[in-house]
Amino acid sequence: MEGNVCLNILRKEWKPILGVNPVIMGLIFLFIEPNPEDPLNHDAAKVLRENPNLFKQNVYRSMQGYTIDGRSYPKQI
């Protein structure tokens, strides 16, 4: 909700040898295949587990600037 991401290489698996590329690849993978078993947003993860189609609809609608579960999202370009 605040722009944080839950990416393991940014936490305990971080090593100074890792560059920007693994972080970018990790973010891309996270957007393509979100992991509902290790969520930062537990409510969204529950929706993903229980109703993947609703999750996709919520993502689409939030990017369009709609309100989801009482929370308004700015329209993304």
Distance bins in CASP14 RR format, pairs under 12 A and 6 or more apart:
PFRMAT RR
TARGET T0000
AUTHOR 0000-0000-0000
RMODE 2
METHOD distances of the structure
MODEL  1
1 39 0 0 0 0 0 1 0 0 0 0 0
1 40 0 0 0 0 1 0 0 0 0 0 0
1 41 1 0 0 1 0 0 0 0 0 0 0
1 42 0 0 0 0 0 1 0 0 0 0 0
1 43 0 0 0 0 1 0 0 0 0 0 0
1 44 0 0 0 0 1 0 0 0 0 0 0
1 62 0 0 0 0 0 1 0 0 0 0 0
1 68 0 0 0 0 0 1 0 0 0 0 0
1 69 0 0 0 0 0 1 0 0 0 0 0
1 70 0 0 0 0 0 1 0 0 0 0 0
1 71 1 0 0 1 0 0 0 0 0 0 0
1 72 0 0 0 0 0 1 0 0 0 0 0
1 73 0 0 0 0 1 0 0 0 0 0 0
2 40 0 0 0 0 1 0 0 0 0 0 0
2 41 0 0 0 0 0 1 0 0 0 0 0
2 71 0 0 0 0 0 1 0 0 0 0 0
3 27 0 0 0 0 0 1 0 0 0 0 0
3 40 0 0 0 0 1 0 0 0 0 0 0
3 41 0 0 0 0 0 1 0 0 0 0 0
3 73 0 0 0 0 0 1 0 0 0 0 0
4 10 0 0 0 0 1 0 0 0 0 0 0
4 11 0 0 0 0 0 1 0 0 0 0 0
4 27 0 0 0 0 0 1 0 0 0 0 0
4 30 0 0 0 0 0 1 0 0 0 0 0
4 39 0 0 0 0 0 1 0 0 0 0 0
4 40 1 0 1 0 0 0 0 0 0 0 0
4 41 0 0 0 0 1 0 0 0 0 0 0
5 11 0 0 0 0 0 1 0 0 0 0 0
5 23 0 0 0 0 1 0 0 0 0 0 0
5 24 0 0 0 0 0 1 0 0 0 0 0
5 26 0 0 0 0 1 0 0 0 0 0 0
5 27 1 0 0 1 0 0 0 0 0 0 0
5 28 0 0 0 0 0 1 0 0 0 0 0
5 29 0 0 0 0 0 1 0 0 0 0 0
5 30 1 0 0 1 0 0 0 0 0 0 0
5 31 0 0 0 0 1 0 0 0 0 0 0
5 34 0 0 0 0 0 1 0 0 0 0 0
5 35 0 0 0 0 0 1 0 0 0 0 0
5 38 0 0 0 0 0 1 0 0 0 0 0
5 39 0 0 0 0 0 1 0 0 0 0 0
5 40 1 0 0 1 0 0 0 0 0 0 0
5 41 0 0 0 0 0 1 0 0 0 0 0
6 12 0 0 0 0 0 1 0 0 0 0 0
6 26 0 0 0 0 0 1 0 0 0 0 0
6 27 0 0 0 0 0 1 0 0 0 0 0
6 30 1 0 0 1 0 0 0 0 0 0 0
6 34 0 0 0 0 1 0 0 0 0 0 0
6 35 1 0 0 1 0 0 0 0 0 0 0
6 36 0 0 0 0 0 1 0 0 0 0 0
6 37 0 0 0 0 0 1 0 0 0 0 0
6 38 1 0 0 1 0 0 0 0 0 0 0
6 39 1 0 0 1 0 0 0 0 0 0 0
6 40 1 1 0 0 0 0 0 0 0 0 0
6 41 0 0 0 0 1 0 0 0 0 0 0
6 42 0 0 0 0 0 1 0 0 0 0 0
6 44 0 0 0 0 0 1 0 0 0 0 0
6 45 0 0 0 0 1 0 0 0 0 0 0
7 13 0 0 0 0 1 0 0 0 0 0 0
7 14 0 0 0 0 1 0 0 0 0 0 0
7 18 0 0 0 0 0 1 0 0 0 0 0
7 22 0 0 0 0 1 0 0 0 0 0 0
7 23 1 0 0 1 0 0 0 0 0 0 0
7 24 0 0 0 0 0 1 0 0 0 0 0
7 25 0 0 0 0 0 1 0 0 0 0 0
7 26 1 0 1 0 0 0 0 0 0 0 0
7 27 1 0 0 1 0 0 0 0 0 0 0
7 28 0 0 0 0 0 1 0 0 0 0 0
7 29 0 0 0 0 1 0 0 0 0 0 0
7 30 1 0 0 1 0 0 0 0 0 0 0
7 31 0 0 0 0 0 1 0 0 0 0 0
7 34 0 0 0 0 0 1 0 0 0 0 0
7 35 0 0 0 0 1 0 0 0 0 0 0
7 38 0 0 0 0 1 0 0 0 0 0 0
7 40 0 0 0 0 1 0 0 0 0 0 0
8 14 0 0 0 0 1 0 0 0 0 0 0
8 15 0 0 0 0 0 1 0 0 0 0 0
8 18 0 0 0 0 0 1 0 0 0 0 0
8 22 0 0 0 0 0 1 0 0 0 0 0
8 23 0 0 0 0 0 1 0 0 0 0 0
8 26 0 0 0 0 1 0 0 0 0 0 0
8 27 0 0 0 0 0 1 0 0 0 0 0
8 29 0 0 0 0 0 1 0 0 0 0 0
8 30 0 0 0 0 1 0 0 0 0 0 0
8 35 0 0 0 0 1 0 0 0 0 0 0
8 38 1 0 0 1 0 0 0 0 0 0 0
8 40 0 0 0 0 0 1 0 0 0 0 0
9 15 0 0 0 0 1 0 0 0 0 0 0
9 16 0 0 0 0 0 1 0 0 0 0 0
9 17 0 0 0 0 0 1 0 0 0 0 0
9 18 1 0 0 1 0 0 0 0 0 0 0
9 19 0 0 0 0 1 0 0 0 0 0 0
9 20 0 0 0 0 0 1 0 0 0 0 0
9 21 0 0 0 0 0 1 0 0 0 0 0
9 22 1 0 1 0 0 0 0 0 0 0 0
9 23 1 0 0 1 0 0 0 0 0 0 0
9 24 0 0 0 0 0 1 0 0 0 0 0
9 25 0 0 0 0 1 0 0 0 0 0 0
9 26 1 0 0 1 0 0 0 0 0 0 0
9 27 0 0 0 0 1 0 0 0 0 0 0
9 29 0 0 0 0 0 1 0 0 0 0 0
9 30 0 0 0 0 0 1 0 0 0 0 0
10 18 0 0 0 0 1 0 0 0 0 0 0
10 19 0 0 0 0 0 1 0 0 0 0 0
10 20 0 0 0 0 0 1 0 0 0 0 0
10 22 0 0 0 0 1 0 0 0 0 0 0
10 23 1 0 0 1 0 0 0 0 0 0 0
10 24 0 0 0 0 0 1 0 0 0 0 0
10 26 0 0 0 0 1 0 0 0 0 0 0
10 27 0 0 0 0 1 0 0 0 0 0 0
10 30 0 0 0 0 0 1 0 0 0 0 0
10 40 0 0 0 0 0 1 0 0 0 0 0
11 18 0 0 0 0 0 1 0 0 0 0 0
11 23 0 0 0 0 0 1 0 0 0 0 0
11 38 0 0 0 0 0 1 0 0 0 0 0
11 40 0 0 0 0 0 1 0 0 0 0 0
13 22 0 0 0 0 1 0 0 0 0 0 0
13 23 0 0 0 0 0 1 0 0 0 0 0
13 26 0 0 0 0 0 1 0 0 0 0 0
14 22 0 0 0 0 1 0 0 0 0 0 0
14 23 0 0 0 0 1 0 0 0 0 0 0
15 22 0 0 0 0 1 0 0 0 0 0 0
15 23 0 0 0 0 0 1 0 0 0 0 0
18 24 0 0 0 0 0 1 0 0 0 0 0
18 25 0 0 0 0 0 1 0 0 0 0 0
18 26 0 0 0 0 0 1 0 0 0 0 0
19 25 0 0 0 0 0 1 0 0 0 0 0
19 26 0 0 0 0 0 1 0 0 0 0 0
20 26 0 0 0 0 0 1 0 0 0 0 0
20 27 0 0 0 0 0 1 0 0 0 0 0
21 27 0 0 0 0 0 1 0 0 0 0 0
21 28 0 0 0 0 0 1 0 0 0 0 0
22 28 0 0 0 0 0 1 0 0 0 0 0
22 29 0 0 0 0 0 1 0 0 0 0 0
23 29 0 0 0 0 0 1 0 0 0 0 0
23 30 0 0 0 0 0 1 0 0 0 0 0
24 30 0 0 0 0 0 1 0 0 0 0 0
24 31 0 0 0 0 0 1 0 0 0 0 0
25 31 0 0 0 0 0 1 0 0 0 0 0
25 32 0 0 0 0 0 1 0 0 0 0 0
26 32 0 0 0 0 1 0 0 0 0 0 0
26 33 0 0 0 0 0 1 0 0 0 0 0
26 34 0 0 0 0 0 1 0 0 0 0 0
26 35 0 0 0 0 0 1 0 0 0 0 0
27 33 0 0 0 0 0 1 0 0 0 0 0
27 34 0 0 0 0 0 1 0 0 0 0 0
28 34 0 0 0 0 0 1 0 0 0 0 0
29 35 0 0 0 0 1 0 0 0 0 0 0
30 36 0 0 0 0 0 1 0 0 0 0 0
30 38 0 0 0 0 0 1 0 0 0 0 0
30 39 0 0 0 0 0 1 0 0 0 0 0
30 40 0 0 0 0 0 1 0 0 0 0 0
31 59 0 0 0 0 1 0 0 0 0 0 0
31 63 0 0 0 0 0 1 0 0 0 0 0
33 48 0 0 0 0 0 1 0 0 0 0 0
33 52 0 0 0 0 0 1 0 0 0 0 0
34 40 0 0 0 0 0 1 0 0 0 0 0
34 41 0 0 0 0 1 0 0 0 0 0 0
34 44 0 0 0 0 1 0 0 0 0 0 0
34 45 1 0 0 1 0 0 0 0 0 0 0
34 47 0 0 0 0 0 1 0 0 0 0 0
34 48 1 0 0 1 0 0 0 0 0 0 0
34 49 0 0 0 0 0 1 0 0 0 0 0
34 52 0 0 0 0 1 0 0 0 0 0 0
34 55 0 0 0 0 1 0 0 0 0 0 0
34 56 0 0 0 0 0 1 0 0 0 0 0
34 58 0 0 0 0 0 1 0 0 0 0 0
34 59 0 0 0 0 1 0 0 0 0 0 0
35 41 0 0 0 0 0 1 0 0 0 0 0
35 44 0 0 0 0 0 1 0 0 0 0 0
35 45 0 0 0 0 1 0 0 0 0 0 0
35 48 0 0 0 0 1 0 0 0 0 0 0
35 49 0 0 0 0 0 1 0 0 0 0 0
36 42 0 0 0 0 1 0 0 0 0 0 0
36 43 0 0 0 0 0 1 0 0 0 0 0
36 44 0 0 0 0 1 0 0 0 0 0 0
36 45 1 1 0 0 0 0 0 0 0 0 0
36 46 1 0 0 1 0 0 0 0 0 0 0
36 47 0 0 0 0 1 0 0 0 0 0 0
36 48 1 0 1 0 0 0 0 0 0 0 0
36 49 1 0 1 0 0 0 0 0 0 0 0
36 50 0 0 0 0 1 0 0 0 0 0 0
36 51 0 0 0 0 0 1 0 0 0 0 0
36 52 0 0 0 0 1 0 0 0 0 0 0
36 55 0 0 0 0 1 0 0 0 0 0 0
37 45 1 0 0 1 0 0 0 0 0 0 0
37 46 0 0 0 0 0 1 0 0 0 0 0
37 48 0 0 0 0 1 0 0 0 0 0 0
37 49 0 0 0 0 1 0 0 0 0 0 0
38 45 0 0 0 0 1 0 0 0 0 0 0
38 48 0 0 0 0 0 1 0 0 0 0 0
39 45 1 1 0 0 0 0 0 0 0 0 0
39 46 0 0 0 0 1 0 0 0 0 0 0
39 47 0 0 0 0 0 1 0 0 0 0 0
39 48 0 0 0 0 1 0 0 0 0 0 0
39 49 0 0 0 0 1 0 0 0 0 0 0
39 55 0 0 0 0 0 1 0 0 0 0 0
41 47 0 0 0 0 1 0 0 0 0 0 0
41 48 0 0 0 0 1 0 0 0 0 0 0
41 55 0 0 0 0 0 1 0 0 0 0 0
41 58 0 0 0 0 0 1 0 0 0 0 0
41 59 0 0 0 0 0 1 0 0 0 0 0
41 62 0 0 0 0 0 1 0 0 0 0 0
41 68 0 0 0 0 0 1 0 0 0 0 0
41 69 0 0 0 0 0 1 0 0 0 0 0
41 71 0 0 0 0 0 1 0 0 0 0 0
42 48 0 0 0 0 0 1 0 0 0 0 0
42 49 0 0 0 0 0 1 0 0 0 0 0
43 49 0 0 0 0 0 1 0 0 0 0 0
43 50 0 0 0 0 0 1 0 0 0 0 0
43 54 0 0 0 0 0 1 0 0 0 0 0
43 55 0 0 0 0 0 1 0 0 0 0 0
43 58 0 0 0 0 0 1 0 0 0 0 0
43 68 0 0 0 0 1 0 0 0 0 0 0
43 69 1 0 0 1 0 0 0 0 0 0 0
43 70 0 0 0 0 0 1 0 0 0 0 0
43 71 0 0 0 0 1 0 0 0 0 0 0
44 50 0 0 0 0 0 1 0 0 0 0 0
44 51 0 0 0 0 0 1 0 0 0 0 0
44 52 0 0 0 0 0 1 0 0 0 0 0
44 54 0 0 0 0 0 1 0 0 0 0 0
44 55 1 0 0 1 0 0 0 0 0 0 0
44 56 0 0 0 0 0 1 0 0 0 0 0
44 58 1 0 0 1 0 0 0 0 0 0 0
44 59 0 0 0 0 1 0 0 0 0 0 0
44 62 0 0 0 0 1 0 0 0 0 0 0
44 68 0 0 0 0 1 0 0 0 0 0 0
44 69 0 0 0 0 1 0 0 0 0 0 0
44 71 0 0 0 0 0 1 0 0 0 0 0
45 51 0 0 0 0 0 1 0 0 0 0 0
45 52 0 0 0 0 0 1 0 0 0 0 0
45 55 0 0 0 0 1 0 0 0 0 0 0
45 58 0 0 0 0 0 1 0 0 0 0 0
46 52 0 0 0 0 0 1 0 0 0 0 0
46 54 0 0 0 0 0 1 0 0 0 0 0
46 55 0 0 0 0 1 0 0 0 0 0 0
46 58 0 0 0 0 0 1 0 0 0 0 0
46 69 0 0 0 0 0 1 0 0 0 0 0
47 53 0 0 0 0 1 0 0 0 0 0 0
47 54 1 0 1 0 0 0 0 0 0 0 0
47 55 1 0 1 0 0 0 0 0 0 0 0
47 56 0 0 0 0 1 0 0 0 0 0 0
47 57 0 0 0 0 1 0 0 0 0 0 0
47 58 1 0 0 1 0 0 0 0 0 0 0
47 59 0 0 0 0 1 0 0 0 0 0 0
47 62 0 0 0 0 0 1 0 0 0 0 0
47 68 0 0 0 0 1 0 0 0 0 0 0
47 69 0 0 0 0 1 0 0 0 0 0 0
48 54 0 0 0 0 1 0 0 0 0 0 0
48 55 1 0 1 0 0 0 0 0 0 0 0
48 56 0 0 0 0 1 0 0 0 0 0 0
48 57 0 0 0 0 0 1 0 0 0 0 0
48 58 0 0 0 0 1 0 0 0 0 0 0
48 59 0 0 0 0 1 0 0 0 0 0 0
49 55 0 0 0 0 1 0 0 0 0 0 0
51 57 0 0 0 0 1 0 0 0 0 0 0
51 58 0 0 0 0 1 0 0 0 0 0 0
52 58 0 0 0 0 0 1 0 0 0 0 0
52 59 0 0 0 0 0 1 0 0 0 0 0
53 59 0 0 0 0 0 1 0 0 0 0 0
53 60 0 0 0 0 0 1 0 0 0 0 0
54 60 0 0 0 0 0 1 0 0 0 0 0
54 61 0 0 0 0 0 1 0 0 0 0 0
54 68 0 0 0 0 0 1 0 0 0 0 0
54 69 0 0 0 0 0 1 0 0 0 0 0
55 61 0 0 0 0 0 1 0 0 0 0 0
55 62 0 0 0 0 0 1 0 0 0 0 0
55 68 0 0 0 0 0 1 0 0 0 0 0
56 62 0 0 0 0 0 1 0 0 0 0 0
56 63 0 0 0 0 0 1 0 0 0 0 0
57 63 0 0 0 0 0 1 0 0 0 0 0
57 64 0 0 0 0 0 1 0 0 0 0 0
57 66 0 0 0 0 1 0 0 0 0 0 0
57 68 0 0 0 0 1 0 0 0 0 0 0
58 64 0 0 0 0 0 1 0 0 0 0 0
58 65 0 0 0 0 0 1 0 0 0 0 0
58 66 0 0 0 0 1 0 0 0 0 0 0
58 67 0 0 0 0 0 1 0 0 0 0 0
58 68 1 0 1 0 0 0 0 0 0 0 0
58 69 0 0 0 0 1 0 0 0 0 0 0
58 70 0 0 0 0 0 1 0 0 0 0 0
58 71 0 0 0 0 0 1 0 0 0 0 0
58 73 0 0 0 0 1 0 0 0 0 0 0
59 65 0 0 0 0 0 1 0 0 0 0 0
59 66 0 0 0 0 0 1 0 0 0 0 0
59 68 0 0 0 0 1 0 0 0 0 0 0
59 73 0 0 0 0 1 0 0 0 0 0 0
59 76 0 0 0 0 0 1 0 0 0 0 0
60 66 0 0 0 0 1 0 0 0 0 0 0
60 68 0 0 0 0 0 1 0 0 0 0 0
60 73 0 0 0 0 0 1 0 0 0 0 0
60 75 0 0 0 0 0 1 0 0 0 0 0
60 76 0 0 0 0 0 1 0 0 0 0 0
61 67 0 0 0 0 1 0 0 0 0 0 0
61 68 1 0 0 1 0 0 0 0 0 0 0
61 69 0 0 0 0 0 1 0 0 0 0 0
61 70 0 0 0 0 0 1 0 0 0 0 0
61 71 0 0 0 0 0 1 0 0 0 0 0
61 72 0 0 0 0 0 1 0 0 0 0 0
61 73 0 0 0 0 1 0 0 0 0 0 0
61 75 0 0 0 0 0 1 0 0 0 0 0
61 76 0 0 0 0 0 1 0 0 0 0 0
62 68 1 0 1 0 0 0 0 0 0 0 0
62 69 0 0 0 0 1 0 0 0 0 0 0
62 70 0 0 0 0 0 1 0 0 0 0 0
62 71 0 0 0 0 1 0 0 0 0 0 0
62 72 0 0 0 0 1 0 0 0 0 0 0
62 73 1 0 1 0 0 0 0 0 0 0 0
62 74 0 0 0 0 1 0 0 0 0 0 0
62 75 0 0 0 0 1 0 0 0 0 0 0
62 76 0 0 0 0 1 0 0 0 0 0 0
63 73 1 0 0 1 0 0 0 0 0 0 0
63 74 0 0 0 0 1 0 0 0 0 0 0
63 75 1 0 0 1 0 0 0 0 0 0 0
63 76 1 0 1 0 0 0 0 0 0 0 0
63 77 0 0 0 0 1 0 0 0 0 0 0
64 72 0 0 0 0 0 1 0 0 0 0 0
64 73 0 0 0 0 1 0 0 0 0 0 0
64 74 0 0 0 0 0 1 0 0 0 0 0
64 75 1 0 0 1 0 0 0 0 0 0 0
64 76 1 0 0 1 0 0 0 0 0 0 0
64 77 0 0 0 0 0 1 0 0 0 0 0
65 71 0 0 0 0 0 1 0 0 0 0 0
65 72 1 0 0 1 0 0 0 0 0 0 0
65 73 1 0 1 0 0 0 0 0 0 0 0
65 74 1 0 0 1 0 0 0 0 0 0 0
65 75 1 0 1 0 0 0 0 0 0 0 0
65 76 1 0 0 1 0 0 0 0 0 0 0
65 77 0 0 0 0 0 1 0 0 0 0 0
66 72 1 0 0 1 0 0 0 0 0 0 0
66 73 1 0 0 1 0 0 0 0 0 0 0
66 74 0 0 0 0 0 1 0 0 0 0 0
66 75 0 0 0 0 1 0 0 0 0 0 0
66 76 0 0 0 0 0 1 0 0 0 0 0
67 73 1 0 0 1 0 0 0 0 0 0 0
67 74 0 0 0 0 0 1 0 0 0 0 0
67 75 0 0 0 0 0 1 0 0 0 0 0
END
